[in-house]
Amino acid sequence: MTQVTIPISDNILTSLNMDAGEAAFSMRKEFALKNFRDGKLTLAQSAAFCDMNIYDFISTASQAGIPIIDYSIEEVDQELAWLNDSR
């Protein structure tokens, strides 16, 4: 596993009212949310990156306004047609 180190001054941590652990978690969470939203990470990868279970990450993404299921209109129509045909 590769580890990345980002120096953060005590001034910044004080301004953010965070300790180093809180800042690291916040950065991991924002990175995971952005890359999940952009389709670069899966739901499971994003949750693991944040050291969260999938359900907590789903809640976090929902609070950030990021859809978990992102179907196009065509995909929804295909799913509905499949459901109607299977009845």
BELGIHU-V192875 format. One line per field, one symbol per residue. phi: phi as a letter, one per 40 degrees, with the letter a starting at -180 (. if undefined). burial: I if it has 24 or more other ideal C-beta (glycine too) atoms within 12 Angstrom, else O. A space follows every 50 residues. Layout:
# BELGIHU-V192875
phi=???
burial=???
This chain:
# BELGIHU-V192875
phi=.cbbbbcbccdcccccfbccccccccccccccccccdcgcbcdccccccc fbcdcccdccccccgbccbbccdcccccccccccccc
burial=OOOOOOOOOOOOOOOOOOOOOOOIOOOIIOOIIOOIOOOOOOIOOIIOII OIOOOOIOOIIOOOOIOIOOOOOOOOOOOOOOOOOOO
